[in-house]
């Protein structure tokens, strides 16, 4: 019995998190793609516009760390006084003007 493509999952994961996830803006772009049905480039433009930065800055870890701190959108590491978990999701939903299902189900906003 074969194991299939041993690199298949790694390739899929790399493509899905190619913008660095929460280190940059990959998670935000993915949320917009799913909630608004936008293609990647359109989602990047939308997110950049909502964050008040350029599209190229979305992949810049230093810029995005500062933006995430200013807007309280969650960080890779937990720091005292900054949002995490559901609070970060609520802030993301507000800034990007998108629904987040878990928040709706818990009655915590959009």
HELIX and SHEET records of a PDB file:
HELIX    1   1 UNK A    8  UNK A   16  1                                   9    
HELIX    2   2 UNK A   21  UNK A   23  5                                   3    
HELIX    3   3 UNK A   26  UNK A   36  1                                  11    
HELIX    4   4 UNK A   40  UNK A   51  1                                  12    
HELIX    5   5 UNK A   55  UNK A   59  5                                   5    
HELIX    6   6 UNK A   61  UNK A   71  1                                  11    
HELIX    7   7 UNK A   85  UNK A   96  1                                  12    
HELIX    8   8 UNK A  101  UNK A  106  1                                   6    
END                                                                             
